[in-house]
């Protein structure tokens, strides 16, 4: 008996179901964490169900160490807890490096919550090409309710004024930034329901002989000397972004 579908098509007639020709939709229905923005090809996924062993949890001297929490998670039962300690920098973060295949457009996405005393949530994307290390930094400034970026001169540029309304630990926010390392420029950023064109801005280039790679830091800073915490989950790295 023959198996498969007719020679003249990739689908056959069905009655109570619908043929699935979008693999992204299929993956989402099977439980993938890639559901918010499906553009780009996935290079790395992190839902923290296996712990924090793939991350450096003190990405800078003086930063507080990140841990795991079961209090809140988008998918599964665990997320990363970035808790400040009330010190001088009062910042906690996680860091990871990824080997670059080529310098095409890369995207970085994460879901996070806010604490009552949060000052900022920062995404640092560093791209090394063997000769230059370019820094792209996008952040949500909580007190001013602004989405900001740091341009090629290190100056703060306001992308948009966005009131995210809630700092409840269970209220989820999503940020995705896309950069074009070959051009040294930002491309776009998404915060919750808004998408913004930031292609007029460039990252900060510095000479560096570091091996070609992409580095990601997700950091949380608290106001003053407050001890505060946020949860971070569902980190996604994509390449070949449009």
Secondary structure by P-SEA (a helix, b strand, c coil): ccccccccccccccccbbbbccaaaaaaaaccccccccccccccccccccccccccccccccbbbbbccccccccccbbbbbccccccccccbbbbbbbbccccbbbbbbcccccccccbbbbbbbbbcccbbbbbbbbbbcccccccccccccbbbbccccccccccccbbbbbbbbbbcccccccccccccccccccccccbbbbbccccbbbbbbbccccccccccccccbbbbbcccc
